[in-house]
Amino acid sequence: MTGDESIERNKQVVEAFVNDVAIAKRLDRLDDLVAVDYLQHNPHAGQGREGVREYFAGFHRAREKDLDPSGTVEVHLIGEGDLVVRHEIRVNGLHIDIWRVRGGMLQEHWDAWRSAPGYDPPAGS
């Protein structure tokens, strides 16, 4: 596999994770996409595959409105070596995820969120 093919495959793994796990709530896909010893740099999420499973089980209950794909305006994927950056512009802000992908599995993750200037969330959110 060439470097370009590997980067494209890594991007596909990231998109499968976002679409299947984060949006479609298919936690059963974690075994196919996330390494057992996954390193998480988000202090709100646990370590390893089981930490990801616990995070998204609670996340889906608490943040249903944030996962609505209709609120996403643009998505950019940038890959270099074993890193994939997913830059998502939403109506309420900007979210950036960075994953290390090796052997078709997510190995490590960093993220950052910035609210849109002046964004006033709807009542009850």
Wavefront OBJ file of the C-alpha trace (Angstrom):
o trace
v 0.000 0.000 0.000
v 1.379 3.423 -0.910
v 1.546 6.324 1.542
v -1.431 7.995 -0.145
v -3.484 4.781 0.022
v -2.616 4.379 3.702
v -3.682 7.961 4.462
v -6.970 7.456 2.601
v -7.584 4.222 4.539
v -6.893 6.044 7.814
v -9.418 8.735 6.845
v -11.989 5.999 6.165
v -11.425 4.567 9.655
v -11.996 8.002 11.209
v -15.164 8.610 9.191
v -16.475 5.131 10.065
v -15.927 5.923 13.751
v -17.684 9.298 13.538
v -20.595 8.025 11.444
v -21.099 4.633 13.087
v -20.181 5.300 16.723
v -20.659 9.018 17.374
v -23.693 9.619 15.153
v -25.422 6.243 14.653
v -24.749 5.093 18.259
v -23.332 1.748 17.098
v -21.080 0.983 20.039
v -20.656 -2.551 18.673
v -18.365 -1.006 15.989
v -15.773 -0.054 18.626
v -14.219 -3.533 18.471
v -13.534 -3.030 14.741
v -12.277 0.554 14.956
v -10.644 1.281 18.339
v -7.504 -0.360 19.727
v -7.824 -2.052 23.121
v -5.027 0.177 24.499
v -6.353 3.412 22.927
v -4.815 6.578 24.400
v -7.263 9.385 25.117
v -6.093 12.951 25.713
v -9.579 14.315 26.459
v -9.815 14.530 30.276
v -13.564 13.821 30.117
v -13.135 10.394 28.504
v -11.568 7.213 29.822
v -8.635 5.256 28.476
v -8.707 2.207 26.243
v -11.542 0.838 24.159
v -13.719 0.402 27.242
v -13.166 4.039 28.225
v -14.409 5.066 24.767
v -17.414 2.764 25.148
v -18.344 4.291 28.519
v -17.838 7.839 27.233
v -20.088 7.399 24.217
v -22.777 5.540 26.172
v -23.105 8.602 28.435
v -22.436 11.071 25.626
v -25.372 9.815 23.594
v -27.733 10.307 26.502
v -26.405 13.750 27.463
v -25.569 15.327 24.093
v -28.163 14.085 21.596
v -28.679 17.577 20.127
v -24.940 18.018 19.454
v -24.825 14.933 17.246
v -27.472 16.159 14.801
v -25.695 16.089 11.407
v -27.984 18.893 10.178
v -26.019 21.255 12.452
v -22.781 20.493 10.588
v -21.876 23.007 7.905
v -18.494 21.704 6.715
v -16.132 18.813 7.405
v -12.472 18.683 6.358
v -10.218 15.643 6.670
v -6.458 16.113 6.625
v -4.086 13.180 6.742
v -0.349 12.915 7.098
v 1.529 9.788 8.075
v -0.509 8.014 10.751
v -2.434 11.154 11.819
v -5.887 12.237 10.654
v -7.366 15.628 11.546
v -11.134 16.046 11.299
v -12.117 19.715 11.295
v -15.866 20.190 11.692
v -17.577 23.553 11.419
v -20.997 23.567 13.079
v -23.576 26.304 13.457
v -22.677 26.515 17.153
v -18.901 26.289 16.858
v -15.810 24.495 15.644
v -14.665 21.019 16.637
v -11.275 19.504 15.843
v -10.343 15.872 16.414
v -6.912 14.414 15.798
v -6.459 10.656 15.692
v -3.432 8.421 15.346
v -4.418 5.439 13.195
v -2.282 2.310 12.911
v -3.162 -1.015 11.352
v -6.707 0.149 10.601
v -7.432 0.959 14.265
v -7.730 4.233 16.156
v -4.775 4.315 18.567
v -4.772 7.805 20.078
v -7.009 10.907 20.181
v -6.857 14.638 20.923
v -9.691 17.162 20.474
v -10.639 20.801 20.904
v -13.903 22.777 20.810
v -14.499 26.481 20.232
v -17.984 27.979 20.480
v -19.086 30.301 17.700
v -18.785 33.974 18.660
v -22.154 35.259 19.790
v -23.838 31.862 19.475
v -26.929 31.841 21.640
v -28.062 28.246 22.182
v -31.796 27.602 21.926
v -33.736 27.536 25.206
v -33.519 24.209 26.983
v -30.197 23.172 25.451
l 1 2 3 4 5 6 7 8 9 10 11 12 13 14 15 16 17 18 19 20 21 22 23 24 25 26 27 28 29 30 31 32 33 34 35 36 37 38 39 40 41 42 43 44 45 46 47 48 49 50 51 52 53 54 55 56 57 58 59 60 61 62 63 64 65 66 67 68 69 70 71 72 73 74 75 76 77 78 79 80 81 82 83 84 85 86 87 88 89 90 91 92 93 94 95 96 97 98 99 100 101 102 103 104 105 106 107 108 109 110 111 112 113 114 115 116 117 118 119 120 121 122 123 124 125
